[in-house]
Amino acid sequence: MAEEKKVTKRAKKEVSEEVKETEKKVTRKRVAKAPKEEVKETSEVVETKKPRKTKKASEEVKAPEVKEEKVSKKKKKVVEEAKPKRTESKASALNVKVTPRKARLVVNLVRNKDVDEALAILANVHKKACVMVSKVIKSAYANATNNFNMNGDKLYVSEIMVGDSVKMKRYLPRAKGSASGLVKRFSNIYVTLKERD
């Protein structure tokens, strides 16, 4: 009986060793057959497939490590030069606590004006909407000069508009215990700047 147990243990060990060797061969074949990634002319990171788990949870198939390929500086410069130059810059402010009707009075003053002139006009008009409109114009100006390399002296307000936003409904107490409706309106402000020819 003891000898039979030893024989079966040896047989099990031999079988398990054979299984491990075949799995190693299979994994080597999978790695060899794995699709090879081509280096692209972008600054993306190229990744290979993630390791897959086999039927047994303890044994994992090893996949090749993640390869990072960086594009040379010359290629980056060529890609940057190929981009078309931007001709306009946009900015917006959403859910501003000003009614659209009152904000449109201010917006109509600065349409088709140079940026410096528009900001000077807004500084001298005493309306609540002037603060937010000037902030949006300054934001669009910063986008144009910093992000798109546009000439700040030639910029003017080509489009500016105010749209409806959220409406909050509230109650206003009235005489004899009654109440009437009250709508608190918000607005969205959109600005587009362009260069003058």
C-alpha positions in Angstrom: 0.0 0.0 0.0 2.8 2.4 0.9 4.6 1.6 -2.3 1.4 2.2 -4.4 1.0 5.7 -2.7 4.6 6.6 -3.5 4.1 5.5 -7.2 0.9 7.6 -7.5 2.6 10.6 -6.0 5.5 10.3 -8.4 3.1 9.9 -11.3 1.2 13.0 -10.2 4.4 15.0 -9.9 5.5 13.9 -13.4 2.1 14.8 -14.9 2.1 18.2 -13.2 5.6 18.9 -14.5 4.6 18.0 -18.0 1.5 20.3 -17.7 3.7 23.2 -16.6 6.2 22.6 -19.5 3.3 22.6 -22.1 1.8 25.7 -20.6 5.2 27.5 -20.9 5.4 26.4 -24.5 1.9 27.7 -25.2 2.7 31.0 -23.6 5.8 31.4 -25.6 3.9 30.7 -28.8 1.2 33.3 -27.8 3.8 35.9 -27.1 5.5 35.2 -30.4 2.2 35.3 -32.3 1.0 38.5 -30.5 0.5 41.4 -33.0 3.4 43.8 -33.0 2.5 47.5 -32.7 3.8 49.9 -35.2 5.2 53.3 -34.1 2.9 56.1 -35.1 3.9 59.7 -35.6 1.9 61.0 -32.7 2.7 61.5 -29.0 0.5 58.6 -27.9 1.6 55.8 -25.7 1.6 52.4 -27.4 0.3 49.5 -25.2 0.2 45.8 -25.8 -2.5 43.4 -24.7 -3.1 42.8 -20.9 -2.2 39.5 -19.4 -5.0 36.9 -19.5 -5.8 34.5 -16.8 -5.9 30.7 -17.5 -8.4 28.3 -16.1 -6.3 28.0 -12.9 -6.4 31.3 -10.9 -2.9 30.9 -9.6 -1.2 30.6 -13.0 -1.2 33.7 -15.3 0.0 34.1 -18.8 2.7 36.8 -18.9 2.3 39.4 -21.5 5.2 41.7 -22.7 5.6 44.9 -20.8 4.1 48.2 -22.0 6.3 50.0 -24.5 6.4 53.8 -24.6 7.5 55.4 -27.8 8.1 59.1 -28.0 8.2 61.1 -31.1 11.3 63.2 -31.8 11.2 67.0 -31.5 11.5 67.5 -35.3 8.4 65.5 -36.0 6.5 67.5 -33.3 7.5 70.8 -34.9 6.3 69.5 -38.3 2.9 68.6 -36.8 2.5 71.9 -35.1 3.3 73.9 -38.3 0.7 71.9 -40.2 -2.2 73.1 -38.0 -4.2 76.0 -39.6 -4.1 79.3 -37.8 -7.2 80.1 -35.7 -9.2 83.1 -36.8 -11.5 83.4 -33.8 -11.6 83.0 -30.1 -14.6 82.1 -28.0 -15.6 82.3 -24.3 -18.8 81.9 -22.4 -20.3 82.4 -18.9 -23.2 80.2 -18.0 -25.9 80.7 -15.3 -25.1 84.3 -14.6 -27.4 85.9 -12.1 -28.7 88.7 -14.4 -31.9 88.6 -16.4 -31.3 88.2 -20.1 -33.4 91.3 -21.0 -31.2 93.5 -18.7 -27.9 91.9 -20.0 -28.9 92.5 -23.6 -29.0 96.2 -23.0 -25.3 96.1 -22.0 -24.3 93.6 -24.7 -25.7 95.8 -27.5 -23.3 98.6 -26.5 -20.1 96.7 -27.2 -21.0 94.7 -30.3 -18.5 95.2 -33.2 -16.1 97.3 -31.0 -12.4 96.8 -30.5 -11.6 94.9 -27.2 -10.0 97.9 -25.5 -12.9 100.2 -26.5 -15.5 97.7 -25.3 -13.8 97.3 -21.9 -13.6 101.1 -21.6 -17.3 101.4 -22.3 -18.2 98.7 -19.8 -16.1 100.3 -17.1 -18.2 103.5 -17.4 -21.7 102.0 -17.6 -23.3 101.4 -14.2 -25.2 98.2 -14.7 -24.8 94.8 -12.9 -24.3 92.9 -16.1 -21.2 95.0 -17.1 -19.0 93.1 -14.6 -19.8 89.6 -16.1 -19.7 90.8 -19.7 -16.3 92.4 -19.2 -15.1 89.1 -17.6 -16.2 87.1 -20.6 -14.5 89.5 -23.0 -11.3 89.3 -21.0 -11.4 85.5 -21.0 -11.9 85.4 -24.8 -9.0 87.9 -25.2 -6.7 85.7 -23.0 -7.7 82.6 -25.0 -6.9 84.4 -28.3 -3.5 85.7 -27.2 -2.2 82.8 -25.1 -3.7 79.7 -26.8 -4.0 80.7 -30.5 -1.2 83.3 -30.8 -3.5 86.0 -32.3 -2.6 89.7 -32.4 -4.3 91.3 -29.4 -4.3 94.8 -31.0 -6.4 93.7 -33.9 -9.1 91.9 -32.0 -12.7 93.1 -31.9 -16.0 91.7 -30.6 -17.5 90.1 -33.7 -20.3 88.2 -32.0 -21.8 88.7 -28.5 -25.1 87.4 -27.4 -27.2 86.6 -24.3 -29.4 83.6 -24.0 -31.9 82.3 -21.4 -30.6 79.9 -18.8 -32.2 78.4 -15.7 -35.4 79.9 -14.3 -36.2 79.5 -10.6 -39.8 79.8 -9.6 -40.6 81.4 -6.2 -43.6 82.9 -4.5 -44.1 86.6 -3.6 -46.4 87.2 -0.6 -49.3 89.5 -1.4 -52.3 91.1 0.4 -54.8 89.1 2.5 -52.6 86.0 2.7 -52.4 85.4 -1.0 -49.2 84.9 -3.1 -48.2 85.5 -6.6 -45.6 83.9 -8.8 -42.1 85.2 -9.1 -39.5 84.0 -11.7 -35.8 84.5 -11.1 -34.1 84.4 -14.4 -30.5 83.5 -15.2 -28.6 84.1 -18.5 -25.8 82.7 -20.6 -23.3 85.1 -22.2 -21.4 84.1 -25.3 -18.5 86.1 -26.9 -16.5 85.6 -30.1 -13.5 87.7 -30.9 -11.9 88.0 -34.4 -8.9 89.8 -35.9 -9.6 92.8 -38.1 -8.0 92.7 -41.5 
